[in-house]
Amino acid sequence: MPSKPSSLFITYLKQGIFIDLLLIIALVTLVIGITAPLMTLEKLYFFENQISLITAVEQLYQKKEWILFTVIGLFSLCLPFIKIVSLMAILHIPHQGNGFLDRLLQWIEHWGKWSMLDVFVVALLLVSVKLGALAKVSVHYGVYVFATSVILTMIISFWIDRLAKKRDSQQH
């Protein structure tokens, strides 16, 4: 008689508590990273403009840069939240191998690494290259907080994937 599936959180309680804490930290750093200043643009020594990720996306929308707005909005704003919420669900909802949550975890593990950081870096490079000698760009703490969230989420994703594989190998 097959045993009733339990959540990864219950199966690996000590690690589950630690992963939960890391997920909360990842979510908090994501929110801070999105709203905190990423950089200051100083144009011709007279004008300064502090930019956060959320204001950058708003400016792309206002300037009708639809492709950049969609790509950066989707990959740097929406997907990180979806990934963190999905990891929480995978950790807490009872499931066994080959279910929807396991396929979701595989998808996160495979594609999630590239969903935030590279698009964000490309966006910063675009801004820097477009401005050239016209402006000075100063990087702020928001970049580091956002990068912390990205890296934490990648580590958590890897960790949950390993726990799921360990659980599945023990059940067979």
Backbone hydrogen bonds in HBPLUS format (Angstrom, degrees):
<---DONOR---> <-ACCEPTOR-->    atom                        ^
c    i                          cat <-CA-CA->   ^        H-A-AA   ^      H-
h    n   atom  resd res      DA  || num        DHA   H-A  angle D-A-AA Bond
n    s   type  num  typ     dist DA aas  dist angle  dist       angle   num
A0011-THR N   A0007-SER O   2.93 MM   4  6.16 168.8  1.95 154.8 158.4     1
A0012-TYR N   A0008-LEU O   2.91 MM   4  5.88 160.7  1.95 147.1 151.3     2
A0009-PHE N   A0091-LEU O   2.89 MM  82  5.42 147.6  1.99 167.4 156.7     3
A0016-GLY N   A0012-TYR O   2.67 MM   4  5.71 151.1  1.75 155.5 165.4     4
A0017-ILE N   A0013-LEU O   2.88 MM   4  6.12 154.7  1.95 155.6 159.4     5
A0018-PHE N   A0014-LYS O   3.23 MM   4  6.50 163.3  2.26 145.2 149.4     6
A0019-ILE N   A0015-GLN O   2.76 MM   4  6.00 159.0  1.80 153.6 160.1     7
A0020-ASP N   A0016-GLY O   2.85 MM   4  6.02 155.9  1.91 145.7 152.4     8
A0021-LEU N   A0017-ILE O   3.05 MM   4  6.36 157.9  2.10 147.7 152.9     9
A0022-LEU N   A0018-PHE O   2.99 MM   4  6.30 157.3  2.04 147.5 153.9    10
A0023-LEU N   A0019-ILE O   2.78 MM   4  6.06 149.8  1.87 150.8 159.8    11
A0024-ILE N   A0020-ASP O   2.96 MM   4  6.26 155.6  2.02 151.2 157.2    12
A0025-ILE N   A0021-LEU O   2.94 MM   4  6.23 159.3  1.98 148.7 154.8    13
A0026-ALA N   A0022-LEU O   2.77 MM   4  5.98 154.6  1.83 145.5 153.2    14
A0027-LEU N   A0023-LEU O   2.90 MM   4  6.13 153.5  1.98 144.9 151.7    15
A0028-VAL N   A0024-ILE O   2.91 MM   4  6.15 163.5  1.94 152.3 156.6    16
A0029-THR N   A0025-ILE O   2.83 MM   4  5.99 167.2  1.85 153.4 157.4    17
A0030-LEU N   A0026-ALA O   2.91 MM   4  5.97 142.4  2.05 137.0 147.6    18
A0031-VAL N   A0027-LEU O   3.03 MM   4  6.32 163.7  2.06 151.0 153.9    19
A0032-ILE N   A0028-VAL O   2.96 MM   4  6.21 167.1  1.98 153.8 157.7    20
A0033-GLY N   A0029-THR O   2.73 MM   4  5.70 157.8  1.77 140.7 148.3    21
A0034-ILE N   A0030-LEU O   2.90 MM   4  6.05 145.8  2.02 148.3 156.3    22
A0035-THR N   A0031-VAL O   3.13 MM   4  6.28 151.9  2.21 144.5 151.5    23
A0036-ALA N   A0032-ILE O   2.70 MM   4  5.52 148.7  1.80 157.6 163.9    24
A0054-ILE N   A0034-ILE O   3.16 MM  20  5.79 156.1  2.21 159.1 152.5    25
A0142-GLY N   A0037-PRO O   3.07 MM 105  5.23 138.8  2.25 164.8 152.5    26
A0038-LEU N   A0051-ILE O   2.65 MM  13  5.77 166.8  1.67 148.2 152.7    27
A0140-HIS N   A0038-LEU O   2.66 MM 102  4.88 164.6  1.68 133.2 131.3    28
A0039-MET N   A0051-ILE O   3.27 MM  12  5.49 157.0  2.32 145.8 151.8    29
A0051-ILE N   A0039-MET O   2.80 MM  12  5.49 167.2  1.82 168.1 170.4    30
A0040-THR N   A0138-SER O   2.78 MM  98  5.11 145.3  1.90 140.6 152.4    31
A0138-SER N   A0040-THR O   2.95 MM  98  5.11 161.1  1.98 145.7 152.0    32
A0041-LEU N   A0049-ASN O   2.83 MM   8  5.11 166.7  1.85 140.4 143.7    33
A0049-ASN N   A0041-LEU O   2.88 MM   8  5.11 143.1  2.02 138.9 150.3    34
A0042-GLU N   A0136-LYS O   2.85 MM  94  5.03 163.7  1.87 149.5 154.8    35
A0136-LYS N   A0042-GLU O   2.84 MM  94  5.03 157.0  1.89 139.9 145.9    36
A0043-LYS N   A0047-PHE O   2.77 MM   4  5.17 157.3  1.82 153.2 159.5    37
A0046-PHE N   A0043-LYS O   3.10 MM   3  6.21 151.4  2.19 137.7 139.2    38
A0047-PHE N   A0043-LYS O   3.20 MM   4  5.17 176.2  2.20 153.1 152.1    39
A0056-ALA N   A0052-SER O   2.91 MM   4  6.08 151.6  2.00 147.5 155.8    40
A0057-VAL N   A0053-LEU O   3.04 MM   4  6.28 156.5  2.10 147.3 152.7    41
A0058-GLU N   A0054-ILE O   2.97 MM   4  6.22 155.2  2.04 143.0 150.4    42
A0059-GLN N   A0055-THR O   2.86 MM   4  6.06 154.8  1.92 145.7 152.1    43
A0060-LEU N   A0056-ALA O   2.97 MM   4  6.25 152.0  2.05 144.6 152.1    44
A0061-TYR N   A0057-VAL O   3.01 MM   4  6.28 151.9  2.09 146.0 153.4    45
A0062-GLN N   A0058-GLU O   2.89 MM   4  6.20 160.7  1.93 151.1 156.3    46
A0063-LYS N   A0059-GLN O   2.90 MM   4  6.05 148.8  2.00 145.4 153.6    47
A0065-GLU N   A0060-LEU O   2.90 MM   5  5.13 164.5  1.92 160.0 159.2    48
A0064-LYS N   A0061-TYR O   3.04 MM   3  4.99 157.0  2.10 103.1 109.3    49
A0069-PHE N   A0065-GLU O   2.84 MM   4  5.89 163.9  1.87 161.2 166.4    50
A0070-THR N   A0066-TRP O   2.88 MM   4  5.90 160.7  1.92 144.1 149.1    51
A0071-VAL N   A0067-ILE O   2.90 MM   4  6.08 173.3  1.91 156.7 158.8    52
A0072-ILE N   A0068-LEU O   2.88 MM   4  5.82 165.4  1.91 152.0 155.9    53
A0073-GLY N   A0069-PHE O   2.85 MM   4  5.57 148.8  1.94 135.0 145.5    54
A0074-LEU N   A0070-THR O   2.84 MM   4  5.71 160.4  1.88 143.1 149.3    55
A0075-PHE N   A0071-VAL O   2.90 MM   4  5.90 167.2  1.91 151.2 154.3    56
A0076-SER N   A0072-ILE O   2.82 MM   4  5.26 148.8  1.92 134.6 143.5    57
A0077-LEU N   A0073-GLY O   3.13 MM   4  5.10 138.0  2.31 117.4 126.2    58
A0078-CYS N   A0073-GLY O   3.04 MM   5  6.46 159.8  2.09 156.8 163.1    59
A0079-LEU N   A0074-LEU O   2.87 MM   5  6.01 172.9  1.87 174.3 174.9    60
A0082-ILE N   A0078-CYS O   3.05 MM   4  6.33 165.0  2.07 156.6 161.4    61
A0083-LYS N   A0079-LEU O   2.80 MM   4  5.91 158.1  1.85 153.7 159.6    62
A0084-ILE N   A0080-PRO O   3.06 MM   4  6.28 161.4  2.09 146.6 150.6    63
A0085-VAL N   A0081-PHE O   2.98 MM   4  6.17 170.8  1.99 156.8 159.4    64
A0086-SER N   A0082-ILE O   2.86 MM   4  5.92 155.5  1.92 145.6 153.2    65
A0087-LEU N   A0083-LYS O   2.90 MM   4  6.12 155.2  1.96 147.2 153.7    66
A0088-MET N   A0084-ILE O   3.00 MM   4  6.29 151.5  2.08 146.1 153.8    67
A0089-ALA N   A0085-VAL O   2.98 MM   4  6.28 156.4  2.04 147.3 153.6    68
A0090-ILE N   A0086-SER O   2.83 MM   4  6.09 163.9  1.86 154.6 159.0    69
A0091-LEU N   A0087-LEU O   2.98 MM   4  6.07 149.8  2.07 141.5 149.3    70
A0092-HIS N   A0088-MET O   3.01 MM   4  6.17 150.0  2.11 146.6 154.1    71
A0093-ILE N   A0089-ALA O   2.84 MM   4  5.55 163.0  1.86 157.1 158.6    72
A0103-ARG N   A0099-GLY O   3.06 MM   4  6.40 154.5  2.13 151.6 159.0    73
A0104-LEU N   A0100-PHE O   2.83 MM   4  6.08 153.7  1.90 151.2 159.6    74
A0105-LEU N   A0101-LEU O   2.90 MM   4  6.11 150.7  1.99 139.4 147.1    75
A0106-GLN N   A0102-ASP O   2.97 MM   4  6.25 153.8  2.04 142.5 149.2    76
A0107-TRP N   A0103-ARG O   2.91 MM   4  6.17 155.8  1.97 146.5 153.2    77
A0108-ILE N   A0104-LEU O   2.88 MM   4  6.15 162.7  1.91 151.8 156.3    78
A0109-GLU N   A0105-LEU O   2.83 MM   4  5.99 163.1  1.86 150.0 155.2    79
A0110-HIS N   A0106-GLN O   2.89 MM   4  6.03 152.3  1.97 145.2 152.6    80
A0111-TRP N   A0107-TRP O   2.83 MM   4  5.86 171.6  1.83 161.6 162.5    81
A0112-GLY N   A0108-ILE O   2.76 MM   4  4.56 136.6  1.95 121.3 133.7    82
A0114-TRP N   A0111-TRP O   3.14 MM   3  5.86 146.7  2.25 118.5 125.8    83
A0115-SER N   A0112-GLY O   3.25 MM   3  5.09 154.8  2.32  99.2 106.6    84
A0120-PHE N   A0116-MET O   3.04 MM   4  6.12 159.8  2.08 155.4 161.8    85
A0121-VAL N   A0117-LEU O   2.90 MM   4  6.12 160.8  1.94 153.9 158.8    86
A0122-VAL N   A0118-ASP O   2.95 MM   4  6.10 160.3  1.99 145.5 151.1    87
A0123-ALA N   A0119-VAL O   2.95 MM   4  6.18 153.5  2.02 145.0 152.3    88
A0124-LEU N   A0120-PHE O   3.03 MM   4  6.36 157.3  2.08 149.7 155.2    89
A0125-LEU N   A0121-VAL O   2.89 MM   4  6.14 158.8  1.93 151.9 158.2    90
A0126-LEU N   A0122-VAL O   2.83 MM   4  6.07 155.3  1.89 149.9 156.7    91
A0127-VAL N   A0123-ALA O   3.10 MM   4  6.37 162.0  2.13 149.2 152.9    92
A0128-SER N   A0124-LEU O   2.95 MM   4  6.19 166.5  1.97 151.2 155.2    93
A0129-VAL N   A0125-LEU O   2.78 MM   4  5.92 165.4  1.80 156.2 160.0    94
A0130-LYS N   A0126-LEU O   2.91 MM   4  5.94 163.6  1.94 149.4 154.5    95
A0131-LEU N   A0127-VAL O   3.18 MM   4  6.28 148.6  2.28 145.5 152.6    96
A0132-GLY N   A0128-SER O   3.17 MM   4  6.30 155.1  2.23 146.0 152.2    97
A0134-LEU N   A0131-LEU O   2.90 MM   3  5.43 151.7  1.98 148.1 146.0    98
A0143-VAL N   A0140-HIS O   3.28 MM   3  6.21 150.6  2.37 125.4 129.1    99
A0144-TYR N   A0141-TYR O   3.03 MM   3  5.29 117.3  2.44 103.7 118.2   100
A0145-VAL N   A0141-TYR O   2.98 MM   4  6.27 157.3  2.03 157.0 164.3   101
A0146-PHE N   A0142-GLY O   2.88 MM   4  5.94 163.8  1.90 147.3 152.1   102
A0147-ALA N   A0143-VAL O   2.93 MM   4  6.07 160.5  1.97 143.7 149.7   103
A0148-THR N   A0144-TYR O   2.91 MM   4  6.05 146.1  2.03 137.6 146.9   104
A0149-SER N   A0145-VAL O   3.08 MM   4  6.43 153.7  2.15 147.0 152.8   105
A0150-VAL N   A0146-PHE O   3.03 MM   4  6.38 158.4  2.07 151.8 157.7   106
A0151-ILE N   A0147-ALA O   2.94 MM   4  6.13 168.4  1.95 153.9 156.4   107
A0152-LEU N   A0148-THR O   2.85 MM   4  5.96 165.5  1.87 152.3 157.0   108
A0153-THR N   A0149-SER O   2.94 MM   4  6.03 161.6  1.97 147.6 152.7   109
A0154-MET N   A0150-VAL O   3.03 MM   4  6.28 152.7  2.11 145.5 153.1   110
A0155-ILE N   A0151-ILE O   2.98 MM   4  6.26 159.5  2.02 152.5 157.7   111
A0156-ILE N   A0152-LEU O   2.87 MM   4  6.10 166.1  1.89 155.8 159.6   112
A0157-SER N   A0153-THR O   2.91 MM   4  5.97 160.0  1.95 145.2 151.1   113
A0158-PHE N   A0154-MET O   3.04 MM   4  6.23 162.8  2.07 147.2 151.5   114
A0159-TRP N   A0155-ILE O   2.88 MM   4  6.09 159.8  1.92 150.5 156.6   115
A0160-ILE N   A0156-ILE O   2.83 MM   4  6.04 169.0  1.85 159.8 161.3   116
A0161-ASP N   A0157-SER O   2.99 MM   4  6.11 158.0  2.04 146.6 153.3   117
A0162-ARG N   A0158-PHE O   3.01 MM   4  6.29 154.7  2.07 147.9 154.2   118
A0163-LEU N   A0159-TRP O   2.98 MM   4  6.30 156.1  2.04 149.9 156.6   119
A0164-ALA N   A0160-ILE O   2.91 MM   4  6.13 157.6  1.96 151.0 157.0   120
A0165-LYS N   A0161-ASP O   2.98 MM   4  6.23 158.4  2.03 147.8 153.6   121
A0166-LYS N   A0162-ARG O   2.89 MM   4  6.06 154.0  1.96 145.6 153.3   122
A0167-ARG N   A0163-LEU O   2.88 MM   4  6.08 162.1  1.91 150.4 154.8   123
A0168-ASP N   A0164-ALA O   2.92 MM   4  6.10 160.9  1.96 147.8 153.2   124
A0169-SER N   A0165-LYS O   2.94 MM   4  6.08 154.5  2.00 145.3 151.9   125
A0170-GLN N   A0166-LYS O   3.06 MM   4  6.24 144.4  2.19 143.6 152.9   126
A0171-GLN N   A0167-ARG O   3.13 MM   4  6.33 134.4  2.35 141.4 153.0   127
